[in-house]
Amino acid sequence: MSKHLACTLLAAALSLSAASPALALDGEEIMALMDKSLTRATDQYFIYEFVTEEKGKEPRQLKIEVTIKGEKWRRVEFLAPGDIKGMRTLILDTDTIWTYMPAYRKVRRVASHAKAQGFMGTALSHDEMATVTYSPLYKGVLVSEDDKNWTVLGTRREGSGAPYAQVRFVIRKDCHQPTELYYINNKGETVKSDIRTSFKCKQDVCNPRVMVVTDHTRNDLKTTMVQRAWKMNTGVSDRFFTVRAIQRR
Amino acid sequence: MKQLSEWLSNRVVAWYIVAAVALLTAVSLFQVRGLDNEDDILAFMPQDNPDVRLFYDINKRFGGLDLALVGVSCPDAFDGDFLARLQKTTEELDEIPELGHVLSLTNVMDVTPDEEHGGVVTARLVQQPPRTEAEKRALREKVLSRDHVVGNLVGADGKAVLIYAFLAYGVEQRQVAGKIRDVVDAQLGTAGNQLFWGGQPFVSTYIYDTTQEDLRRLTPWAVLAIVLIMILAFRDLVGALLALVTTGIGIAITLGAMATFDVPFNIVLSAMPIILFAIGSAFGIHLMARYYVRHERGDRKALAHSLMGVGPTIAAAGLTTVVSLLSFVFMDIQPIRTFGFFTALGIFITLLLSLTFIPAVIRLTGLKRKPSDSILLKKLMVSLTVYSQKHRLAVGMVLLAIAGVSAGWISQVDTSVDNTTFFDAGSPPDLSDRFLKEQFGGSQFVQIHVEADMDDPHVLREVRRIADRIRMLPDVSSVQNYPDAVALTNEAMSGQRRIPDTRDQVCCLYQFLMDDPAVNQLVSTDRKMGLLHVKVSSNRSCDLHRVLHQVELIVSQHLIADYRIVRAGQPGWDRAQERKREMLLWRLQALAAQYDALPEQRDAYLKSVRALLAEPTPQADRDYLVARLTRFMRSEECAVQLDPPPPDGPGAELDAPRTRRVAEALAALKEGAGEQLIAESVRKTLELTAEDPLAEDLAFSVVTPLREFFKDGRAEKRLARLVASSGLRLPTGQKGERFEVALAGAMWDLDNSSVIEAAGERSASKIAMTANGLPVLQRGLSRSVEANQVKSLIFALVLIVIILAFLFRSLWSGLLAASPTIFTLAVVYGGMGMLGVHLDIGTSMLASIILGIGVDYAVHLVAAWRAPEGGTIVESAAAAADQSGPAIWTNAIMICVGFFVLTLGKARPLQNVGGLTAAAMLVAALATFLVIPALARKIRYRKAVKDDPGEEETSEAVVAVLNNYATK
């Protein structure tokens, strides 16, 4: 079966189920569907190119290779710029990062409790880089819907440690992927937006090929992430996600 | 004037003039509704000045150097409720788009070693407000042990905090200052807290707002005082009102013109009504006074003859004022240029109206009044003028002496722009300055712009050496710099608080720093430029400029501008070693100063440190190496665990026999052992086969830490010697521990195998440093103000003399008429030098204003200087004083009172300008009646007007004074 046909069939099946009045979903259920679609693959491999634009400054570029296994494990290797080429980071839980720095030829363990900080000069924070599922952080309420999308307002769950008071999600009905995320502060102002386009599906897993994140509190600092490669269910070993593995490629 | 008087004799023409003026006024008033207001304080900066341009370039590159400081005095900075409010304040401020970055105790990061798992823990220093007394005590102890936080974000006694708000580039300071105030007031303006607003945005806003408020409040009173004096002097309510309405129309047309040409109104223009009412109304008053006299004497063509007689003099006086104000267009400060041009336009329009509209109204209404006759004032003026003429040598000598003394004081006029001279002791900015100085070491910064390869560790060490020297200057509280930020991050990532050894390492560290907005104020994103932020404890301009001068000296005399790198074994290495020790000496001094640990006997201390640094290289203790290696191999940073983790987690050194054996074996290796040697040692110790990858994995993991432990061991030994022998006053507790960590990191540099040194010739490798920041900006402003002063004064003086020479048909006569004002300028500027009044934007405008107004008095006196055929100079003097004296003094007192009202406000700039202008008008009027009689050598300076029926009769005052002299 061609990739195109698989994607069409998946979209058609999901559209039919979502469109049925008998199956009207509430915000929580929609967010659960979204989380499921975000974690459907056993493991995934990506190459992303980041371009960060800041008013009055030269654009900055970053290229990374990301391997994800399960909901928490991820390993990132920096491919560009040259300053950090070969640097590898390993995340086994959201609070701890092991970083191998080729310039030092050693691994450093950094337990971070400050995840709101920016990630490598981009518009993304460590929090956003680490967040895979949203239901544990935000309680969803369906705000509106049309034939293609749901709009769900997620409000921070008590004690969840979610970085924003609210997030407004626009979620596609066909593949349950979020296409727009608006991060909202305590005063109800949108402080950051994340627009995802050019979705590509393999079997029942979809991913955006372009994501544009804009931080409105930092002079509209904008990072465009373009997916250059994507593999899924490669059967990567657990040993790939160890300190020993990141110091020896 | 003759033609004009003929036209005005026609009632239809008079009606046309009145109707045209009414229509123009109505249109202008309609236009005025669209007049914009410009509140931007930065507009007052001279944009063409090189210092100012550099400041803005740097400001743009680093995203904003304007810093608003909010100090909070509170009962307990570690109270849970207070910290929660501070946290909320910081978050809300961070969301203000015009702020690039906000820093407070609640969002500052903290990096600490993770003793249990290895590596470091990064977190906010205050993760959450304490809920119990025990949590509060623990937080207090932790925060007060952080030397970079105490004195910067929290007071040493824990009763004050400071919020730093960095303004984004190009935003309007007043607007942002207002937003910051709103947020902070709402959250922290509670009972028990006291708020202090510091930094340029708040200080400038205070000066601007108080000035604007004073002008808004005092202008009606000043105008009222002028009107009352006018009515009292001329005892003519209708005439005074006509003059006032004329001036009002002049102001309306001027503002209408501004609106039509989209020129915004600014704060300096707020003074325009007072100036126009004070100067402009005099034109009409002079004309009407002459008209009343002639009408009273039965002159049937009183209006025409008055216009022909006094019209040219009024026109000349008005034009000299216009020229004086136009001289402001030569200044490089836009709002002053706008003020000069449009106030000159206002004066010109009022002058035209006085010579057209007022005669037209008189023609249509047949206005007539009995002229006022102040015999006492006339007598006094005639006596003074005649005395000065008769004793011109003595009077001249006295005037010359006064001018000489004044000229001496002029050299003492302080031209430095000093914010502290703009507000009084006890005012909010003054209280803030004191608070910020006492609790946080000041609020003023000198920035040093660095152009160099900021990825090169050698360059970073040289930059830090300069920073260390600056740190040792008096009045310098701290020097924030990129090399220190790199060293701190190196401590987090590598374990040593020092600048790393290789370019790759520096580049790597930048990736961890680039998201910290504070670091963006220290280095540009391309790392080709950097900034040092020198905090100065004093706000006084003399101290700031002294620090600035010393900083520039250090840079010019000690910075290696063209450099080369000498590596171990290369020619010149011995000399380079000497330089390495000298650099370290400055580092150790600066660290000791930072931790208040410098001994009293500085020379003895330096001598002992020099001796210590020259001692042979010590060897690391084997036990020390074993302990460090064991701890590392049990941490989560080591790729291979040789023993099972203890029940409560890894990191413990107990029950780890294999780890211990390997550590002992590796500690016995020679320093600098490579991976292969280490792997062999591990394999041998653990009896592993050649195929087992464990030895290689462990060797890869341990090779770098092992080299570092050797150096750490040596640094520890040197540190122990330093502490024991140099007399350092080691702080107690955690602060002392952090001081020792910093010293140990510095000691590492003795092992560096390459050193930066002067190339001895021009080199492609360069470091350039330029002092900048607010003090440089102020210096640029000072230089601009000085240059503006000279340019505008010369322009105004030359044109005024030309106008006067044209009026009196003689250059010498023109100079004679200008001489009292030149004398007045000398006295006023001498007075400024004597009283310590600074030459600033406001006071620099004085010269042209004094010149424009003061010269009018001389014009009227010289124009009236005449005696009958065969008369004497004394008679001319008496006649001139009699005819012009009351009007001159009335005008001088009007302006004096009008401007004196401005001294009753809170704004120091207005107090200075108001007080000095008021005094200057009295001096100018008095000087007119002393200088001109002393210098005059003719019986008349202006030709008789054709068709004029003749001069007025000799007055009672003249007769009385001349008779009095004749009988002596």
Boltz contact constraints between the chains, C-beta under 6 A:
constraints:
  - contact:
      token1: [A, 57]
      token2: [B, 525]
      max_distance: 6.0
  - contact:
      token1: [A, 83]
      token2: [B, 507]
      max_distance: 6.0
  - contact:
      token1: [A, 84]
      token2: [B, 511]
      max_distance: 6.0
  - contact:
      token1: [A, 101]
      token2: [B, 508]
      max_distance: 6.0
  - contact:
      token1: [A, 103]
      token2: [B, 504]
      max_distance: 6.0
  - contact:
      token1: [A, 103]
      token2: [B, 505]
      max_distance: 6.0
  - contact:
      token1: [A, 103]
      token2: [B, 508]
      max_distance: 6.0
  - contact:
      token1: [A, 104]
      token2: [B, 494]
      max_distance: 6.0
  - contact:
      token1: [A, 105]
      token2: [B, 704]
      max_distance: 6.0
  - contact:
      token1: [A, 106]
      token2: [B, 704]
      max_distance: 6.0
  - contact:
      token1: [A, 107]
      token2: [B, 637]
      max_distance: 6.0
  - contact:
      token1: [A, 108]
      token2: [B, 119]
      max_distance: 6.0
  - contact:
      token1: [A, 108]
      token2: [B, 493]
      max_distance: 6.0
  - contact:
      token1: [A, 109]
      token2: [B, 118]
      max_distance: 6.0
  - contact:
      token1: [A, 109]
      token2: [B, 119]
      max_distance: 6.0
  - contact:
      token1: [A, 109]
      token2: [B, 636]
      max_distance: 6.0
  - contact:
      token1: [A, 109]
      token2: [B, 637]
      max_distance: 6.0
  - contact:
      token1: [A, 110]
      token2: [B, 119]
      max_distance: 6.0
  - contact:
      token1: [A, 110]
      token2: [B, 120]
      max_distance: 6.0
  - contact:
      token1: [A, 111]
      token2: [B, 114]
      max_distance: 6.0
  - contact:
      token1: [A, 111]
      token2: [B, 121]
      max_distance: 6.0
  - contact:
      token1: [A, 112]
      token2: [B, 122]
      max_distance: 6.0
  - contact:
      token1: [A, 113]
      token2: [B, 123]
      max_distance: 6.0
  - contact:
      token1: [A, 114]
      token2: [B, 122]
      max_distance: 6.0
  - contact:
      token1: [A, 114]
      token2: [B, 123]
      max_distance: 6.0
  - contact:
      token1: [A, 114]
      token2: [B, 124]
      max_distance: 6.0
  - contact:
      token1: [A, 117]
      token2: [B, 515]
      max_distance: 6.0
  - contact:
      token1: [A, 118]
      token2: [B, 515]
      max_distance: 6.0
  - contact:
      token1: [A, 120]
      token2: [B, 511]
      max_distance: 6.0
  - contact:
      token1: [A, 121]
      token2: [B, 514]
      max_distance: 6.0
  - contact:
      token1: [A, 121]
      token2: [B, 515]
      max_distance: 6.0
  - contact:
      token1: [A, 217]
      token2: [B, 95]
      max_distance: 6.0
  - contact:
      token1: [A, 243]
      token2: [B, 639]
      max_distance: 6.0
  - contact:
      token1: [A, 244]
      token2: [B, 639]
      max_distance: 6.0
  - contact:
      token1: [A, 244]
      token2: [B, 697]
      max_distance: 6.0
  - contact:
      token1: [A, 247]
      token2: [B, 639]
      max_distance: 6.0
